Each structure stands twice: as structure tokens, then as C-alpha cells.
Amino acid sequence: MDSRTFSALAEPNRLRIMELLRDRPRSVNEVAVELDLRQPQASKHLTTLSRAGLVAARREAQQRIYSVQPEPFEALRAWSDTFEQGWRDRLGRLDSHLDRLQHPRPIPTTKETS
């Protein structure tokens, strides 16, 4: 898991840009207008996202069109999946504990001998 992914997505405007690009590729100007950013701000954020490998740009005439790159998100999903088994184990233990609380086993009594 590349920590640059988290670092790039931690900034609110970059996260909003990723959410916008999720729908379809867009130019820098479209991103700026849609998110009410100045063009240089949008460009700077897109550069950061590009360096993190989250987006790629292609030239189309005088514009750069940005699109989401799936690989970092696949790595993020694989990394987060490693936590799933741990949570399943914990929830399974909790379920067993709650079951024991709801259905306690009788405690064996010892008989006194005379």
C-alpha cells in the first residue's frame, strides 16, 4: 500500500476531484468550474493526484483530460481487505460470547459426602 494514496486523498479538494472524475474524465477547466476552484488550484491538485498515480492525463488539442487510474484503488481495497478477517474473527467471538450470556450452561454442583 502506497502512503502517497492516503496523503493525496487527505486534502478535501483532491478528494472532491476524485469523486468528480469517478463519473467520467474531465479537463482541468471542467474540474475548476465544477468545484468552484481557480484553474491554477485545480491544476496543482491534479498534478498531486497524478504524482500519486491516482489519475492520468492525456492531451486533447490544447487541453489535458484527466481520468481515474484503477490500480491504486485496487491496492487500497486489497490492503483494507486484510482487516476484514480480523473483524470477522472478533465479531464471531462476540457472537459466541453473547450466545453464552443468553444461554448460560448450568454450573455443576459438588455433592458433599457424609
C-alpha positions as CSV (number, residue, x, y, z in Angstrom):
1,M,0.0,0.0,0.0
2,D,1.5,3.3,-1.1
3,S,1.1,6.0,1.6
4,R,1.0,8.7,-1.2
5,T,-2.5,7.5,-1.9
6,F,-3.7,8.5,1.6
7,S,-1.7,11.7,1.5
8,A,-3.2,12.8,-1.8
9,L,-6.7,11.9,-0.8
10,A,-6.5,13.5,2.6
11,E,-6.9,17.0,1.1
12,P,-10.6,17.8,0.8
13,N,-10.4,19.4,-2.7
14,R,-8.4,16.5,-4.1
15,L,-11.0,14.0,-2.7
16,R,-13.7,16.1,-4.3
17,I,-11.8,16.0,-7.6
18,M,-11.6,12.2,-7.4
19,E,-15.3,11.9,-6.8
20,L,-15.9,14.2,-9.8
21,L,-13.6,12.1,-12.0
22,R,-15.2,8.9,-10.9
23,D,-18.1,9.8,-13.2
24,R,-16.1,10.5,-16.3
25,P,-12.7,12.0,-17.5
26,R,-12.6,15.8,-17.4
27,S,-10.4,18.7,-18.3
28,V,-8.7,20.9,-15.8
29,N,-11.1,23.7,-16.7
30,E,-14.2,21.5,-16.2
31,V,-12.8,20.4,-12.7
32,A,-12.2,24.1,-11.8
33,V,-15.6,25.2,-12.8
34,E,-17.5,22.2,-11.3
35,L,-15.7,22.6,-8.0
36,D,-15.5,26.4,-7.9
37,L,-11.7,26.5,-7.9
38,R,-9.3,28.7,-9.8
39,Q,-7.7,27.0,-12.7
40,P,-4.2,27.1,-11.2
41,Q,-5.6,25.5,-8.0
42,A,-7.3,22.7,-9.9
43,S,-4.1,22.1,-11.9
44,K,-2.0,21.9,-8.8
45,H,-4.3,19.4,-7.2
46,L,-4.5,17.3,-10.4
47,T,-0.7,17.3,-10.5
48,T,-0.5,16.0,-7.0
49,L,-3.1,13.3,-7.8
50,S,-1.1,12.4,-10.9
51,R,2.2,12.0,-9.0
52,A,0.4,9.7,-6.5
53,G,-0.7,7.6,-9.5
54,L,-4.4,8.2,-8.9
55,V,-5.1,10.0,-12.2
56,A,-3.6,10.1,-15.6
57,A,-3.7,12.9,-18.2
58,R,-3.9,12.7,-21.9
59,R,-3.6,15.6,-24.3
60,E,-6.6,16.5,-26.4
61,A,-5.8,19.6,-28.5
62,Q,-4.9,22.3,-26.0
63,Q,-6.4,20.6,-23.0
64,R,-5.3,17.9,-20.6
65,I,-8.1,15.4,-19.9
66,Y,-7.7,13.6,-16.5
67,S,-9.1,10.2,-15.7
68,V,-9.0,7.9,-12.7
69,Q,-6.4,5.1,-12.6
70,P,-7.8,1.9,-11.0
71,E,-4.5,0.4,-9.8
72,P,-4.1,2.5,-6.6
73,F,-7.7,1.8,-5.7
74,E,-7.2,-1.9,-6.2
75,A,-4.2,-1.8,-3.9
76,L,-6.2,0.2,-1.4
77,R,-9.0,-2.3,-1.5
78,A,-6.6,-5.3,-1.1
79,W,-5.0,-3.5,1.9
80,S,-8.3,-2.8,3.5
81,D,-9.4,-6.4,2.9
82,T,-6.6,-7.5,5.2
83,F,-8.6,-6.0,8.1
84,E,-11.8,-7.8,7.2
85,Q,-10.8,-11.3,8.5
86,G,-9.7,-9.7,11.8
87,W,-13.1,-8.1,12.2
88,R,-14.9,-11.3,11.2
89,D,-13.0,-13.1,13.9
90,R,-13.8,-10.5,16.5
91,L,-17.4,-10.4,15.6
92,G,-17.5,-14.2,15.7
93,R,-16.1,-14.2,19.2
94,L,-18.6,-11.5,20.3
95,D,-21.4,-13.6,18.8
96,S,-20.2,-16.6,20.8
97,H,-19.9,-14.6,24.0
98,L,-23.4,-13.1,23.6
99,D,-24.8,-16.6,23.0
100,R,-23.2,-17.8,26.2
101,L,-24.7,-14.9,28.1
102,Q,-28.1,-15.7,26.7
103,H,-27.9,-19.4,27.2
104,P,-25.7,-20.0,30.3
105,R,-24.6,-23.5,31.0
106,P,-25.6,-24.8,34.4
107,I,-22.8,-24.8,36.9
108,P,-22.2,-28.3,38.1
109,T,-22.7,-28.6,41.9
110,T,-20.4,-30.7,44.1
111,K,-22.1,-33.2,46.4
112,E,-20.9,-33.2,49.9
113,T,-20.2,-36.7,51.2
114,S,-21.1,-37.6,54.7
